[in-house]
Amino acid sequence: MIHVVATIDLAEGKRDDFLQIFRQVVPKVHGEAGCLEYGGAIDLAADMPMLGPVRQNTVTVIERWESVETLQAHLASDHMVAFRENVKDLVKNIGLKLLEPAS
C-alpha cells in the first residue's frame, strides 16, 4: 500500500470552482482498481500555534492506493486526463508526495 498527498495551489478565489469539478471525478476514482481512499480536504482554522495561516486557495487530496502501479493507472485514466484538462486554468501549482507505511 502507498499513500499520496497532493497539494494543489489554485488561482485566487478559484477553490469553489475547482471543488465543483473535483467532486464530479471522485466517484469515478473510487471505482478504480487499487483505490483504497481518495478525497479532498481544505485547511481547518484552529487555535493551535503549530498551524500556519489557513490557505484559502489550496486543496489537499489524500489518497491510498494498493501499489505504485495502480496509482500510475489512475493518473493515466481517461477521467483523470479529462479532469486535468478541465482544471488547468484554475491550478497554479501541484506538490506531490508518495509515501509508504513506516511500520
Secondary structure, DSSP 8 states (H G I E B T S, - for coil): -EEEEEEEEE-TT-HHHHHHHHHHHHHHHHTSTTEEEEEEE-------TT-----TTEEEEEEEES-HHHHHHHHHSHHHHHHHHHHTTTEEEEEEEEE----
